[in-house]
Amino acid sequence: MPPPPRKPRFQTFQRPKIRVAKISSKGKVYVDYKDVESLKKMLSINGKILSRKRTGASAAEQRMITDAIKRARFLGMLPYVGGSVL
């Protein structure tokens, strides 16, 4: 009989990986700045962009996510700060 599985040393708060990078008909990978609902999932409660470690994106995808969020913020689709500001 195998030993029981070990309890993890540190507690982890695993979020499901969120995929916002899409593949166009030509085969290019892109992130759409107009897809506000999926971009909101990439922001923290305070409005900060989540890290690659939290989102599970590659470096190239994270750069595209960042550019898309900044473009959506500039156009007024996303807030610069989250929650209520005093």
PyMOL Python script that loads the backbone (N, CA, C, O; Angstrom):
from pymol import cmd

cmd.read_pdbstr("""\
ATOM      1  N   MET A   1       0.847  -1.171   0.000  1.00  0.00           N
ATOM      2  CA  MET A   1       0.000   0.000   0.000  1.00  0.00           C
ATOM      3  C   MET A   1       0.897   1.240   0.000  1.00  0.00           C
ATOM      4  O   MET A   1       1.799   1.343   0.832  1.00  0.00           O
ATOM      5  N   PRO A   2       0.661   2.201  -0.938  1.00  0.00           N
ATOM      6  CA  PRO A   2       1.505   3.404  -0.986  1.00  0.00           C
ATOM      7  C   PRO A   2       1.202   4.324   0.192  1.00  0.00           C
ATOM      8  O   PRO A   2       0.101   4.290   0.740  1.00  0.00           O
ATOM      9  N   PRO A   3       2.162   5.134   0.577  1.00  0.00           N
ATOM     10  CA  PRO A   3       1.918   6.056   1.696  1.00  0.00           C
ATOM     11  C   PRO A   3       0.884   7.106   1.296  1.00  0.00           C
ATOM     12  O   PRO A   3       0.711   7.387   0.110  1.00  0.00           O
ATOM     13  N   PRO A   4       0.202   7.681   2.273  1.00  0.00           N
ATOM     14  CA  PRO A   4      -0.804   8.707   1.941  1.00  0.00           C
ATOM     15  C   PRO A   4      -0.117   9.933   1.339  1.00  0.00           C
ATOM     16  O   PRO A   4       1.042  10.215   1.647  1.00  0.00           O
ATOM     17  N   PRO A   5      -0.830  10.655   0.487  1.00  0.00           N
ATOM     18  CA  PRO A   5      -0.218  11.843  -0.123  1.00  0.00           C
ATOM     19  C   PRO A   5       0.146  12.879   0.940  1.00  0.00           C
ATOM     20  O   PRO A   5      -0.568  13.069   1.924  1.00  0.00           O
ATOM     21  N   ARG A   6       1.279  13.540   0.709  1.00  0.00           N
ATOM     22  CA  ARG A   6       1.744  14.533   1.677  1.00  0.00           C
ATOM     23  C   ARG A   6       0.906  15.799   1.598  1.00  0.00           C
ATOM     24  O   ARG A   6       0.452  16.213   0.531  1.00  0.00           O
ATOM     25  N   LYS A   7       0.725  16.383   2.743  1.00  0.00           N
ATOM     26  CA  LYS A   7       0.027  17.655   2.811  1.00  0.00           C
ATOM     27  C   LYS A   7       0.962  18.732   2.259  1.00  0.00           C
ATOM     28  O   LYS A   7       2.150  18.726   2.583  1.00  0.00           O
ATOM     29  N   PRO A   8       0.465  19.647   1.444  1.00  0.00           N
ATOM     30  CA  PRO A   8       1.367  20.683   0.928  1.00  0.00           C
ATOM     31  C   PRO A   8       1.953  21.520   2.065  1.00  0.00           C
ATOM     32  O   PRO A   8       1.301  21.785   3.075  1.00  0.00           O
ATOM     33  N   ARG A   9       3.186  21.920   1.863  1.00  0.00           N
ATOM     34  CA  ARG A   9       3.884  22.669   2.905  1.00  0.00           C
ATOM     35  C   ARG A   9       3.276  24.055   3.104  1.00  0.00           C
ATOM     36  O   ARG A   9       3.141  24.531   4.231  1.00  0.00           O
ATOM     37  N   PHE A  10       2.915  24.687   1.999  1.00  0.00           N
ATOM     38  CA  PHE A  10       2.317  26.021   2.073  1.00  0.00           C
ATOM     39  C   PHE A  10       0.947  25.972   1.431  1.00  0.00           C
ATOM     40  O   PHE A  10       0.716  25.222   0.483  1.00  0.00           O
ATOM     41  N   GLN A  11       0.051  26.771   1.952  1.00  0.00           N
ATOM     42  CA  GLN A  11      -1.286  26.824   1.396  1.00  0.00           C
ATOM     43  C   GLN A  11      -1.242  27.570   0.072  1.00  0.00           C
ATOM     44  O   GLN A  11      -0.613  28.623  -0.030  1.00  0.00           O
ATOM     45  N   THR A  12      -1.900  27.035  -0.930  1.00  0.00           N
ATOM     46  CA  THR A  12      -1.929  27.699  -2.230  1.00  0.00           C
ATOM     47  C   THR A  12      -3.347  28.147  -2.530  1.00  0.00           C
ATOM     48  O   THR A  12      -4.318  27.495  -2.148  1.00  0.00           O
ATOM     49  N   PHE A  13      -3.444  29.249  -3.206  1.00  0.00           N
ATOM     50  CA  PHE A  13      -4.725  29.779  -3.625  1.00  0.00           C
ATOM     51  C   PHE A  13      -4.736  29.742  -5.149  1.00  0.00           C
ATOM     52  O   PHE A  13      -4.509  30.755  -5.811  1.00  0.00           O
ATOM     53  N   GLN A  14      -5.000  28.571  -5.688  1.00  0.00           N
ATOM     54  CA  GLN A  14      -4.954  28.380  -7.131  1.00  0.00           C
ATOM     55  C   GLN A  14      -6.197  28.965  -7.769  1.00  0.00           C
ATOM     56  O   GLN A  14      -7.320  28.614  -7.406  1.00  0.00           O
ATOM     57  N   ARG A  15      -5.989  29.860  -8.725  1.00  0.00           N
ATOM     58  CA  ARG A  15      -7.071  30.363  -9.540  1.00  0.00           C
ATOM     59  C   ARG A  15      -7.044  29.608 -10.852  1.00  0.00           C
ATOM     60  O   ARG A  15      -5.979  29.177 -11.294  1.00  0.00           O
ATOM     61  N   PRO A  16      -8.181  29.443 -11.476  1.00  0.00           N
ATOM     62  CA  PRO A  16      -8.123  28.842 -12.805  1.00  0.00           C
ATOM     63  C   PRO A  16      -7.430  29.794 -13.771  1.00  0.00           C
ATOM     64  O   PRO A  16      -7.612  31.008 -13.689  1.00  0.00           O
ATOM     65  N   LYS A  17      -6.644  29.249 -14.676  1.00  0.00           N
ATOM     66  CA  LYS A  17      -5.921  30.062 -15.641  1.00  0.00           C
ATOM     67  C   LYS A  17      -6.916  30.700 -16.599  1.00  0.00           C
ATOM     68  O   LYS A  17      -7.796  30.024 -17.134  1.00  0.00           O
ATOM     69  N   ILE A  18      -6.775  31.991 -16.811  1.00  0.00           N
ATOM     70  CA  ILE A  18      -7.682  32.729 -17.679  1.00  0.00           C
ATOM     71  C   ILE A  18      -6.992  32.940 -19.016  1.00  0.00           C
ATOM     72  O   ILE A  18      -5.873  33.451 -19.063  1.00  0.00           O
ATOM     73  N   ARG A  19      -7.639  32.559 -20.087  1.00  0.00           N
ATOM     74  CA  ARG A  19      -7.059  32.719 -21.412  1.00  0.00           C
ATOM     75  C   ARG A  19      -7.792  33.839 -22.132  1.00  0.00           C
ATOM     76  O   ARG A  19      -9.002  33.752 -22.342  1.00  0.00           O
ATOM     77  N   VAL A  20      -7.075  34.889 -22.513  1.00  0.00           N
ATOM     78  CA  VAL A  20      -7.676  35.957 -23.297  1.00  0.00           C
ATOM     79  C   VAL A  20      -7.037  36.058 -24.670  1.00  0.00           C
ATOM     80  O   VAL A  20      -7.581  36.712 -25.560  1.00  0.00           O
ATOM     81  N   ALA A  21      -5.890  35.421 -24.851  1.00  0.00           N
ATOM     82  CA  ALA A  21      -5.238  35.463 -26.157  1.00  0.00           C
ATOM     83  C   ALA A  21      -6.035  34.599 -27.125  1.00  0.00           C
ATOM     84  O   ALA A  21      -6.365  33.450 -26.830  1.00  0.00           O
ATOM     85  N   LYS A  22      -6.338  35.173 -28.282  1.00  0.00           N
ATOM     86  CA  LYS A  22      -7.106  34.464 -29.296  1.00  0.00           C
ATOM     87  C   LYS A  22      -6.245  34.297 -30.538  1.00  0.00           C
ATOM     88  O   LYS A  22      -5.239  34.986 -30.708  1.00  0.00           O
ATOM     89  N   ILE A  23      -6.649  33.382 -31.396  1.00  0.00           N
ATOM     90  CA  ILE A  23      -5.929  33.152 -32.643  1.00  0.00           C
ATOM     91  C   ILE A  23      -6.820  33.613 -33.784  1.00  0.00           C
ATOM     92  O   ILE A  23      -7.970  33.188 -33.895  1.00  0.00           O
ATOM     93  N   SER A  24      -6.282  34.490 -34.638  1.00  0.00           N
ATOM     94  CA  SER A  24      -7.057  35.003 -35.759  1.00  0.00           C
ATOM     95  C   SER A  24      -7.144  33.956 -36.863  1.00  0.00           C
ATOM     96  O   SER A  24      -6.555  32.880 -36.764  1.00  0.00           O
ATOM     97  N   SER A  25      -7.878  34.284 -37.903  1.00  0.00           N
ATOM     98  CA  SER A  25      -8.027  33.349 -39.013  1.00  0.00           C
ATOM     99  C   SER A  25      -6.708  33.147 -39.751  1.00  0.00           C
ATOM    100  O   SER A  25      -6.511  32.120 -40.400  1.00  0.00           O
ATOM    101  N   LYS A  26      -5.803  34.126 -39.655  1.00  0.00           N
ATOM    102  CA  LYS A  26      -4.494  34.006 -40.298  1.00  0.00           C
ATOM    103  C   LYS A  26      -3.488  33.274 -39.414  1.00  0.00           C
ATOM    104  O   LYS A  26      -2.363  33.021 -39.844  1.00  0.00           O
ATOM    105  N   GLY A  27      -3.875  32.929 -38.187  1.00  0.00           N
ATOM    106  CA  GLY A  27      -2.994  32.191 -37.300  1.00  0.00           C
ATOM    107  C   GLY A  27      -2.208  33.056 -36.336  1.00  0.00           C
ATOM    108  O   GLY A  27      -1.378  32.535 -35.591  1.00  0.00           O
ATOM    109  N   LYS A  28      -2.447  34.388 -36.324  1.00  0.00           N
ATOM    110  CA  LYS A  28      -1.749  35.265 -35.394  1.00  0.00           C
ATOM    111  C   LYS A  28      -2.438  35.247 -34.041  1.00  0.00           C
ATOM    112  O   LYS A  28      -3.664  35.171 -33.959  1.00  0.00           O
ATOM    113  N   VAL A  29      -1.649  35.316 -32.988  1.00  0.00           N
ATOM    114  CA  VAL A  29      -2.183  35.385 -31.629  1.00  0.00           C
ATOM    115  C   VAL A  29      -2.356  36.857 -31.276  1.00  0.00           C
ATOM    116  O   VAL A  29      -1.451  37.659 -31.507  1.00  0.00           O
ATOM    117  N   TYR A  30      -3.519  37.224 -30.713  1.00  0.00           N
ATOM    118  CA  TYR A  30      -3.767  38.619 -30.361  1.00  0.00           C
ATOM    119  C   TYR A  30      -4.688  38.670 -29.147  1.00  0.00           C
ATOM    120  O   TYR A  30      -5.335  37.686 -28.790  1.00  0.00           O
ATOM    121  N   VAL A  31      -4.728  39.848 -28.521  1.00  0.00           N
ATOM    122  CA  VAL A  31      -5.642  40.119 -27.419  1.00  0.00           C
ATOM    123  C   VAL A  31      -6.471  41.321 -27.831  1.00  0.00           C
ATOM    124  O   VAL A  31      -5.923  42.366 -28.181  1.00  0.00           O
ATOM    125  N   ASP A  32      -7.788  41.179 -27.790  1.00  0.00           N
ATOM    126  CA  ASP A  32      -8.691  42.226 -28.257  1.00  0.00           C
ATOM    127  C   ASP A  32      -8.963  43.203 -27.123  1.00  0.00           C
ATOM    128  O   ASP A  32      -9.413  42.798 -26.051  1.00  0.00           O
ATOM    129  N   TYR A  33      -8.694  44.485 -27.348  1.00  0.00           N
ATOM    130  CA  TYR A  33      -8.918  45.493 -26.313  1.00  0.00           C
ATOM    131  C   TYR A  33     -10.402  45.778 -26.130  1.00  0.00           C
ATOM    132  O   TYR A  33     -10.791  46.359 -25.117  1.00  0.00           O
ATOM    133  N   LYS A  34     -11.239  45.384 -27.084  1.00  0.00           N
ATOM    134  CA  LYS A  34     -12.678  45.630 -26.982  1.00  0.00           C
ATOM    135  C   LYS A  34     -13.389  44.570 -26.149  1.00  0.00           C
ATOM    136  O   LYS A  34     -14.558  44.738 -25.801  1.00  0.00           O
ATOM    137  N   ASP A  35     -12.696  43.481 -25.825  1.00  0.00           N
ATOM    138  CA  ASP A  35     -13.274  42.420 -25.000  1.00  0.00           C
ATOM    139  C   ASP A  35     -13.065  42.775 -23.530  1.00  0.00           C
ATOM    140  O   ASP A  35     -12.181  42.235 -22.866  1.00  0.00           O
ATOM    141  N   VAL A  36     -13.890  43.687 -23.040  1.00  0.00           N
ATOM    142  CA  VAL A  36     -13.692  44.270 -21.715  1.00  0.00           C
ATOM    143  C   VAL A  36     -13.943  43.252 -20.603  1.00  0.00           C
ATOM    144  O   VAL A  36     -13.270  43.283 -19.573  1.00  0.00           O
ATOM    145  N   GLU A  37     -14.902  42.356 -20.803  1.00  0.00           N
ATOM    146  CA  GLU A  37     -15.251  41.402 -19.745  1.00  0.00           C
ATOM    147  C   GLU A  37     -14.076  40.487 -19.405  1.00  0.00           C
ATOM    148  O   GLU A  37     -13.824  40.223 -18.229  1.00  0.00           O
ATOM    149  N   SER A  38     -13.360  40.005 -20.406  1.00  0.00           N
ATOM    150  CA  SER A  38     -12.225  39.135 -20.115  1.00  0.00           C
ATOM    151  C   SER A  38     -11.023  39.942 -19.622  1.00  0.00           C
ATOM    152  O   SER A  38     -10.214  39.428 -18.850  1.00  0.00           O
ATOM    153  N   LEU A  39     -10.895  41.194 -20.056  1.00  0.00           N
ATOM    154  CA  LEU A  39      -9.794  42.027 -19.560  1.00  0.00           C
ATOM    155  C   LEU A  39     -10.006  42.410 -18.095  1.00  0.00           C
ATOM    156  O   LEU A  39      -9.036  42.609 -17.364  1.00  0.00           O
ATOM    157  N   LYS A  40     -11.260  42.514 -17.660  1.00  0.00           N
ATOM    158  CA  LYS A  40     -11.536  42.829 -16.254  1.00  0.00           C
ATOM    159  C   LYS A  40     -11.033  41.719 -15.341  1.00  0.00           C
ATOM    160  O   LYS A  40     -10.665  41.979 -14.195  1.00  0.00           O
ATOM    161  N   LYS A  41     -11.015  40.492 -15.834  1.00  0.00           N
ATOM    162  CA  LYS A  41     -10.530  39.371 -15.037  1.00  0.00           C
ATOM    163  C   LYS A  41      -9.022  39.441 -14.838  1.00  0.00           C
ATOM    164  O   LYS A  41      -8.484  38.777 -13.952  1.00  0.00           O
ATOM    165  N   MET A  42      -8.338  40.233 -15.648  1.00  0.00           N
ATOM    166  CA  MET A  42      -6.889  40.389 -15.536  1.00  0.00           C
ATOM    167  C   MET A  42      -6.503  41.521 -14.592  1.00  0.00           C
ATOM    168  O   MET A  42      -5.316  41.782 -14.398  1.00  0.00           O
ATOM    169  N   LEU A  43      -7.485  42.196 -14.003  1.00  0.00           N
ATOM    170  CA  LEU A  43      -7.222  43.297 -13.090  1.00  0.00           C
ATOM    171  C   LEU A  43      -7.515  42.877 -11.660  1.00  0.00           C
ATOM    172  O   LEU A  43      -8.408  42.067 -11.413  1.00  0.00           O
ATOM    173  N   SER A  44      -6.757  43.433 -10.718  1.00  0.00           N
ATOM    174  CA  SER A  44      -7.028  43.178  -9.308  1.00  0.00           C
ATOM    175  C   SER A  44      -8.194  44.056  -8.858  1.00  0.00           C
ATOM    176  O   SER A  44      -8.749  44.817  -9.651  1.00  0.00           O
ATOM    177  N   ILE A  45      -8.558  43.946  -7.592  1.00  0.00           N
ATOM    178  CA  ILE A  45      -9.655  44.740  -7.050  1.00  0.00           C
ATOM    179  C   ILE A  45      -9.332  46.227  -7.128  1.00  0.00           C
ATOM    180  O   ILE A  45     -10.215  47.056  -7.345  1.00  0.00           O
ATOM    181  N   ASN A  46      -8.058  46.552  -6.949  1.00  0.00           N
ATOM    182  CA  ASN A  46      -7.635  47.947  -6.968  1.00  0.00           C
ATOM    183  C   ASN A  46      -7.386  48.477  -8.371  1.00  0.00           C
ATOM    184  O   ASN A  46      -7.082  49.658  -8.537  1.00  0.00           O
ATOM    185  N   GLY A  47      -7.509  47.630  -9.380  1.00  0.00           N
ATOM    186  CA  GLY A  47      -7.318  48.080 -10.758  1.00  0.00           C
ATOM    187  C   GLY A  47      -5.930  47.825 -11.301  1.00  0.00           C
ATOM    188  O   GLY A  47      -5.597  48.300 -12.387  1.00  0.00           O
ATOM    189  N   LYS A  48      -5.108  47.083 -10.568  1.00  0.00           N
ATOM    190  CA  LYS A  48      -3.756  46.785 -11.050  1.00  0.00           C
ATOM    191  C   LYS A  48      -3.794  45.583 -11.981  1.00  0.00           C
ATOM    192  O   LYS A  48      -4.637  44.698 -11.833  1.00  0.00           O
ATOM    193  N   ILE A  49      -2.873  45.555 -12.943  1.00  0.00           N
ATOM    194  CA  ILE A  49      -2.775  44.435 -13.868  1.00  0.00           C
ATOM    195  C   ILE A  49      -2.116  43.272 -13.136  1.00  0.00           C
ATOM    196  O   ILE A  49      -1.061  43.435 -12.523  1.00  0.00           O
ATOM    197  N   LEU A  50      -2.745  42.089 -13.203  1.00  0.00           N
ATOM    198  CA  LEU A  50      -2.204  40.921 -12.523  1.00  0.00           C
ATOM    199  C   LEU A  50      -0.945  40.426 -13.226  1.00  0.00           C
ATOM    200  O   LEU A  50      -0.772  40.622 -14.428  1.00  0.00           O
ATOM    201  N   SER A  51      -0.077  39.785 -12.463  1.00  0.00           N
ATOM    202  CA  SER A  51       1.202  39.319 -12.989  1.00  0.00           C
ATOM    203  C   SER A  51       1.028  38.060 -13.822  1.00  0.00           C
ATOM    204  O   SER A  51      -0.037  37.442 -13.832  1.00  0.00           O
ATOM    205  N   ARG A  52       2.090  37.697 -14.515  1.00  0.00           N
ATOM    206  CA  ARG A  52       2.096  36.476 -15.327  1.00  0.00           C
ATOM    207  C   ARG A  52       1.867  35.250 -14.468  1.00  0.00           C
ATOM    208  O   ARG A  52       1.219  34.292 -14.891  1.00  0.00           O
ATOM    209  N   LYS A  53       2.398  35.287 -13.272  1.00  0.00           N
ATOM    210  CA  LYS A  53       2.261  34.146 -12.370  1.00  0.00           C
ATOM    211  C   LYS A  53       0.796  33.925 -12.009  1.00  0.00           C
ATOM    212  O   LYS A  53       0.353  32.782 -11.897  1.00  0.00           O
ATOM    213  N   ARG A  54       0.048  34.994 -11.828  1.00  0.00           N
ATOM    214  CA  ARG A  54      -1.360  34.893 -11.466  1.00  0.00           C
ATOM    215  C   ARG A  54      -2.234  34.566 -12.670  1.00  0.00           C
ATOM    216  O   ARG A  54      -3.219  33.839 -12.541  1.00  0.00           O
ATOM    217  N   THR A  55      -1.880  35.101 -13.848  1.00  0.00           N
ATOM    218  CA  THR A  55      -2.734  34.907 -15.015  1.00  0.00           C
ATOM    219  C   THR A  55      -2.397  33.649 -15.792  1.00  0.00           C
ATOM    220  O   THR A  55      -3.257  33.109 -16.488  1.00  0.00           O
ATOM    221  N   GLY A  56      -1.164  33.172 -15.689  1.00  0.00           N
ATOM    222  CA  GLY A  56      -0.765  31.982 -16.425  1.00  0.00           C
ATOM    223  C   GLY A  56      -0.456  32.264 -17.877  1.00  0.00           C
ATOM    224  O   GLY A  56      -0.471  31.349 -18.699  1.00  0.00           O
ATOM    225  N   ALA A  57      -0.175  33.515 -18.211  1.00  0.00           N
ATOM    226  CA  ALA A  57       0.117  33.884 -19.592  1.00  0.00           C
ATOM    227  C   ALA A  57       1.614  33.801 -19.855  1.00  0.00           C
ATOM    228  O   ALA A  57       2.426  33.888 -18.934  1.00  0.00           O
ATOM    229  N   SER A  58       1.962  33.634 -21.113  1.00  0.00           N
ATOM    230  CA  SER A  58       3.375  33.668 -21.486  1.00  0.00           C
ATOM    231  C   SER A  58       3.825  35.125 -21.517  1.00  0.00           C
ATOM    232  O   SER A  58       3.006  36.031 -21.363  1.00  0.00           O
ATOM    233  N   ALA A  59       5.112  35.353 -21.713  1.00  0.00           N
ATOM    234  CA  ALA A  59       5.641  36.718 -21.708  1.00  0.00           C
ATOM    235  C   ALA A  59       5.043  37.534 -22.845  1.00  0.00           C
ATOM    236  O   ALA A  59       4.670  38.691 -22.651  1.00  0.00           O
ATOM    237  N   ALA A  60       4.950  36.938 -24.031  1.00  0.00           N
ATOM    238  CA  ALA A  60       4.391  37.657 -25.179  1.00  0.00           C
ATOM    239  C   ALA A  60       2.909  37.947 -24.957  1.00  0.00           C
ATOM    240  O   ALA A  60       2.434  39.035 -25.283  1.00  0.00           O
ATOM    241  N   GLU A  61       2.174  36.977 -24.402  1.00  0.00           N
ATOM    242  CA  GLU A  61       0.757  37.195 -24.125  1.00  0.00           C
ATOM    243  C   GLU A  61       0.568  38.264 -23.060  1.00  0.00           C
ATOM    244  O   GLU A  61      -0.364  39.063 -23.150  1.00  0.00           O
ATOM    245  N   GLN A  62       1.435  38.293 -22.054  1.00  0.00           N
ATOM    246  CA  GLN A  62       1.314  39.292 -20.991  1.00  0.00           C
ATOM    247  C   GLN A  62       1.549  40.691 -21.539  1.00  0.00           C
ATOM    248  O   GLN A  62       0.880  41.637 -21.124  1.00  0.00           O
ATOM    249  N   ARG A  63       2.491  40.835 -22.467  1.00  0.00           N
ATOM    250  CA  ARG A  63       2.706  42.150 -23.090  1.00  0.00           C
ATOM    251  C   ARG A  63       1.476  42.579 -23.884  1.00  0.00           C
ATOM    252  O   ARG A  63       1.091  43.747 -23.854  1.00  0.00           O
ATOM    253  N   MET A  64       0.859  41.633 -24.595  1.00  0.00           N
ATOM    254  CA  MET A  64      -0.348  41.963 -25.349  1.00  0.00           C
ATOM    255  C   MET A  64      -1.505  42.317 -24.414  1.00  0.00           C
ATOM    256  O   MET A  64      -2.285  43.224 -24.705  1.00  0.00           O
ATOM    257  N   ILE A  65      -1.617  41.601 -23.292  1.00  0.00           N
ATOM    258  CA  ILE A  65      -2.655  41.900 -22.305  1.00  0.00           C
ATOM    259  C   ILE A  65      -2.464  43.300 -21.749  1.00  0.00           C
ATOM    260  O   ILE A  65      -3.420  44.065 -21.628  1.00  0.00           O
ATOM    261  N   THR A  66      -1.220  43.631 -21.411  1.00  0.00           N
ATOM    262  CA  THR A  66      -0.917  44.946 -20.855  1.00  0.00           C
ATOM    263  C   THR A  66      -1.261  46.052 -21.841  1.00  0.00           C
ATOM    264  O   THR A  66      -1.874  47.051 -21.465  1.00  0.00           O
ATOM    265  N   ASP A  67      -0.870  45.880 -23.106  1.00  0.00           N
ATOM    266  CA  ASP A  67      -1.179  46.887 -24.120  1.00  0.00           C
ATOM    267  C   ASP A  67      -2.687  47.024 -24.323  1.00  0.00           C
ATOM    268  O   ASP A  67      -3.195  48.133 -24.489  1.00  0.00           O
ATOM    269  N   ALA A  68      -3.407  45.892 -24.311  1.00  0.00           N
ATOM    270  CA  ALA A  68      -4.853  45.934 -24.507  1.00  0.00           C
ATOM    271  C   ALA A  68      -5.539  46.636 -23.339  1.00  0.00           C
ATOM    272  O   ALA A  68      -6.473  47.410 -23.547  1.00  0.00           O
ATOM    273  N   ILE A  69      -5.085  46.373 -22.109  1.00  0.00           N
ATOM    274  CA  ILE A  69      -5.683  47.023 -20.941  1.00  0.00           C
ATOM    275  C   ILE A  69      -5.408  48.519 -20.973  1.00  0.00           C
ATOM    276  O   ILE A  69      -6.298  49.320 -20.688  1.00  0.00           O
ATOM    277  N   LYS A  70      -4.186  48.901 -21.315  1.00  0.00           N
ATOM    278  CA  LYS A  70      -3.851  50.324 -21.374  1.00  0.00           C
ATOM    279  C   LYS A  70      -4.643  51.038 -22.458  1.00  0.00           C
ATOM    280  O   LYS A  70      -5.063  52.180 -22.271  1.00  0.00           O
ATOM    281  N   ARG A  71      -4.850  50.375 -23.590  1.00  0.00           N
ATOM    282  CA  ARG A  71      -5.632  50.969 -24.672  1.00  0.00           C
ATOM    283  C   ARG A  71      -7.091  51.107 -24.263  1.00  0.00           C
ATOM    284  O   ARG A  71      -7.722  52.124 -24.555  1.00  0.00           O
ATOM    285  N   ALA A  72      -7.638  50.086 -23.584  1.00  0.00           N
ATOM    286  CA  ALA A  72      -9.034  50.147 -23.132  1.00  0.00           C
ATOM    287  C   ALA A  72      -9.211  51.220 -22.057  1.00  0.00           C
ATOM    288  O   ALA A  72     -10.252  51.875 -22.003  1.00  0.00           O
ATOM    289  N   ARG A  73      -8.211  51.403 -21.208  1.00  0.00           N
ATOM    290  CA  ARG A  73      -8.275  52.469 -20.205  1.00  0.00           C
ATOM    291  C   ARG A  73      -8.283  53.831 -20.872  1.00  0.00           C
ATOM    292  O   ARG A  73      -9.056  54.709 -20.487  1.00  0.00           O
ATOM    293  N   PHE A  74      -7.425  54.015 -21.873  1.00  0.00           N
ATOM    294  CA  PHE A  74      -7.329  55.303 -22.564  1.00  0.00           C
ATOM    295  C   PHE A  74      -8.648  55.647 -23.248  1.00  0.00           C
ATOM    296  O   PHE A  74      -9.046  56.811 -23.284  1.00  0.00           O
ATOM    297  N   LEU A  75      -9.328  54.634 -23.793  1.00  0.00           N
ATOM    298  CA  LEU A  75     -10.597  54.861 -24.476  1.00  0.00           C
ATOM    299  C   LEU A  75     -11.780  54.934 -23.514  1.00  0.00           C
ATOM    300  O   LEU A  75     -12.907  55.185 -23.939  1.00  0.00           O
ATOM    301  N   GLY A  76     -11.535  54.718 -22.225  1.00  0.00           N
ATOM    302  CA  GLY A  76     -12.592  54.846 -21.233  1.00  0.00           C
ATOM    303  C   GLY A  76     -13.411  53.588 -21.026  1.00  0.00           C
ATOM    304  O   GLY A  76     -14.467  53.648 -20.395  1.00  0.00           O
ATOM    305  N   MET A  77     -12.965  52.463 -21.531  1.00  0.00           N
ATOM    306  CA  MET A  77     -13.703  51.214 -21.363  1.00  0.00           C
ATOM    307  C   MET A  77     -13.410  50.558 -20.019  1.00  0.00           C
ATOM    308  O   MET A  77     -14.261  49.860 -19.466  1.00  0.00           O
ATOM    309  N   LEU A  78     -12.202  50.782 -19.489  1.00  0.00           N
ATOM    310  CA  LEU A  78     -11.799  50.240 -18.197  1.00  0.00           C
ATOM    311  C   LEU A  78     -11.362  51.386 -17.288  1.00  0.00           C
ATOM    312  O   LEU A  78     -10.854  52.399 -17.768  1.00  0.00           O
ATOM    313  N   PRO A  79     -11.558  51.233 -15.973  1.00  0.00           N
ATOM    314  CA  PRO A  79     -11.113  52.290 -15.058  1.00  0.00           C
ATOM    315  C   PRO A  79      -9.616  52.212 -14.788  1.00  0.00           C
ATOM    316  O   PRO A  79      -9.014  51.142 -14.872  1.00  0.00           O
ATOM    317  N   TYR A  80      -9.029  53.347 -14.465  1.00  0.00           N
ATOM    318  CA  TYR A  80      -7.625  53.359 -14.067  1.00  0.00           C
ATOM    319  C   TYR A  80      -7.458  52.854 -12.649  1.00  0.00           C
ATOM    320  O   TYR A  80      -6.456  52.211 -12.336  1.00  0.00           O
ATOM    321  N   VAL A  81      -8.431  53.138 -11.778  1.00  0.00           N
ATOM    322  CA  VAL A  81      -8.408  52.653 -10.407  1.00  0.00           C
ATOM    323  C   VAL A  81      -9.689  51.883 -10.150  1.00  0.00           C
ATOM    324  O   VAL A  81     -10.732  52.193 -10.727  1.00  0.00           O
ATOM    325  N   GLY A  82      -9.614  50.877  -9.281  1.00  0.00           N
ATOM    326  CA  GLY A  82     -10.781  50.063  -9.009  1.00  0.00           C
ATOM    327  C   GLY A  82     -11.432  50.440  -7.704  1.00  0.00           C
ATOM    328  O   GLY A  82     -10.827  51.116  -6.872  1.00  0.00           O
ATOM    329  N   GLY A  83     -12.646  50.011  -7.520  1.00  0.00           N
ATOM    330  CA  GLY A  83     -13.363  50.263  -6.282  1.00  0.00           C
ATOM    331  C   GLY A  83     -13.745  51.716  -6.121  1.00  0.00           C
ATOM    332  O   GLY A  83     -13.778  52.472  -7.092  1.00  0.00           O
ATOM    333  N   SER A  84     -14.033  52.103  -4.898  1.00  0.00           N
ATOM    334  CA  SER A  84     -14.408  53.475  -4.632  1.00  0.00           C
ATOM    335  C   SER A  84     -13.184  54.249  -4.167  1.00  0.00           C
ATOM    336  O   SER A  84     -12.442  53.797  -3.296  1.00  0.00           O
ATOM    337  N   VAL A  85     -12.989  55.389  -4.743  1.00  0.00           N
ATOM    338  CA  VAL A  85     -11.866  56.249  -4.392  1.00  0.00           C
ATOM    339  C   VAL A  85     -12.360  57.339  -3.464  1.00  0.00           C
ATOM    340  O   VAL A  85     -13.387  57.965  -3.725  1.00  0.00           O
ATOM    341  N   LEU A  86     -11.639  57.567  -2.388  1.00  0.00           N
ATOM    342  CA  LEU A  86     -12.066  58.590  -1.414  1.00  0.00           C
ATOM    343  C   LEU A  86     -11.921  59.985  -1.965  1.00  0.00           C
ATOM    344  O   LEU A  86     -12.235  60.956  -1.278  1.00  0.00           O
TER     345      LEU A  86
END
""", "prot")
cmd.dss("prot")
cmd.show_as("cartoon", "prot")
cmd.util.cbc("prot")
cmd.orient("prot")
